Amino acid sequence: MATVTAPAPRLALPGVLRHRAAHKLLLLALAAAILVPLANAHWASGSWPHALTVDLSGPLGRANDWIIDNRDSSPLFLYFFGYISNAVVLSVRAVYLVLLAAGWAGVTAFGALVAWRVAGVRLAIGTGVAFLACGLLGMWVPTMQTLALMVVAVLTSVVVGALLGLAGGLSERTDRALRPVLDTMQVLPAFAYLLPVVLVFGIGVPAAVLATVVYAAPPMARLTTLGLRNADPEVLEAVDSLGATGRQRLLTARLPLARRQLLLGLNQTIMMALSMAVIASVIGAGGLGDRVYQALASVDVGAALAAGIPIVLLAVVLDRVTAAAGEQTDASAGEPGSTLRPWLYALGATVAVAVVARLAGALDWPSGWTLNIAEPVNRVVDWMTAHLYSGVPYLGGTADWAGHFTTWVLDPVRDGLQWLPWWSVLLIVAALAWVIGTWRTALTAVLAMAAIGVLGVWKPSLDTLSQVLAAVAVTLVLGFATGIAAARSDRFERALRPVLDVCQTMPQFVYLIPVVALFGVGRAPAVAAAVVYALPAVVRITTQGLRDVDPAALESARSLGATSAQQLRQIQLPLARPALLLAVNQGVVLVLAVVIIGGLVGGGALGYDAVFGLAQGDLATGLVAGAAIVCLGLMLDRVTQPTERRTKKGA
């Protein structure tokens, strides 16, 4: 009789070692044990080795000189860039002349009628009040200048973004090729690409419009791609079964199904274009942005606010109108004739109002109908500076808070990062990126961080990274807490919404002055400005993620007697994890977008280098700093991306 031998007992691993993340970290530790001694043997330096840097000042300087020498003679500039510049100038001038011909009454009537057609009476009244407020503040003509520039910039951004999104939505290979390009366009600070745009097109409206297009086109491209890829497969199969060609399939099925995403892309493009209004004024855009910039140059907070409020009003109105258009269903749109007829009525009413205003000689905003808010606002700012900057009993004042934050948070984080050996920073980045994603994620993050060292800006980049980490930490603490409160209270969310709108649409230059008045000049005000700018997006994404949790799961938890805190901790937060990770990611991207602005108020590091490069016409300094910020953004993006997005492709 044959004997059956029992299998040898298998060695049980501890629970920690059975975890997938532990396997990744063990492999990384093994690789580090081999590579770190080799790196130390060749480059035994704590900071990035000088031997591994590349000096780009020579090639970039020669490119700068060539552009300046050939801008007025080269056929490339005369017959290509020159035509683009002329087309932009003529388009902006045509829109501006139409707005002036309509007069303040015609423009207000048209805006109110469009809002009424899209979203109802309440938004129509709000739109009319917003346009009238622009006139009351004495900013009607600058508002029309900004609106003309934004119309051309937004239309161009929508066309460019839709074409790129169409290519990406119809081709997986094109989508993969476009993704890093769109990432660079969205993360690269505006000041970094203002310099090459100005070198090519000179100071003026063309450079401002094209810089705005570079910044505002990516959301349209991304959302167009998303809408085309997420089209209902059953509808597409039904269209295919009817023998539709590829063009018919696109026009009759995929684009109509992506209507909501397309309108959301339009909404985001408008918001981002308006956020560029002040930055574009640095290179001659004029309008409201120029008024804000000039007021801030003379430290006149009241005048800056008077010009900043119309920008916010325009942004809020356009946000509400485009959002309402996106919420309309195809069924509510009606028949083609019934859809076109109200628009014709609105256009006819606008023409009638403009003709009556012209006959009455009231095209221009009446000079007596203005309200001066600059002086009262400046008195309030002076009072805040005198009473809150220092000397507050028990609290110490905002200047003391900024000093303590710099001493206890910013300095230790910066010194700690700069003290670490360069190879240990790469290891930490690799570990974080690999644990949350795949080996491709880790490789991309490490290469992005290494590129910073190769560019020769290792220490300034770590200084900027310390500010970004501190700002993101404060943003997430405040954003998650506020988002949770808004998700649990409809009344609180309604009260919070206009505050978030103002914070998200107010140009960064406007709230820099109150921040500096309260906190002084330095890295702490730069962090405060970044928090104010990034907080609304984190709050909105957190609130939406918690509200989208399956109601059945919450009902089951309530039936088992779970308290509100237990429902939040055990149900809502785990199920909303993708949204929370997206909030972290967006917080990082938006904080990086204000790094340049922080350089203007003493933030130093890469932000200062980018601003200095634009101010001095130093292409090498500005572009190298901008490229380093892009690399930081790419690294932080890969480290903070949700795991689910990567694991579908495997690791």
Buried (B, 14 or more C-beta within 10 A) or exposed (E): EEEEEEEEEEEEEEEEEEEEEBEBBEEBEEEBEEEBEEBEEEBEBEBBBEEBBEEBEEEBEEBBEEBEEEBEEBEEBEEEBBEBBEBBBEBBEEBBEBBBEBBBBBBBBBBBBBBBBBBEEEBBEBBBBBBBBBBBBBBBBBBBBBBBBBBBBBBBBBEBBBBBBBBBBBEEEBBEEBBEEBBBBBBBBBBBBBBBBBBBBBEBBBBBBBBBBBBBBBBBBBBBBBBBBEBEEEBBEEBEEEEBEEEEBBEBBBBEBBBBBBBBBBBBBBBBBBBBBBBBBBBBBBBBBBBBBBBBEEEBBBBBBBBBBBBBBBBBBBBBBBBBBBEBEEEEEEEEEEEEEBEEEBEEBBBEBBEEBBEEEEBEBEEEEBEEBBEEBBEBBEEBBEEBBBEBEEEEBBBBBBBEBBEEBBEEBBEEBBEBBBBEBBBBBBBBBBBBBBBBBBBBBBBBBBBBBBBBBBBBBBBBBBBBBBBBBBBBEBBBEBBBBBBBEEEBBEEBBEEBBBBBBBBBBBBBBBBBBBBBBBBBBBBBBBBBBBBBBBBBBBBBBBBBBEEEBBEEBBEEEBEEEEBBEEBBBEBBEBBBBBBBBBBBBBBBBBBBBBBBBBBBBBBBBBBBBBEEEBBBBBBBBBBBBBBBBBBBBBBBBBBEBBEEEEB
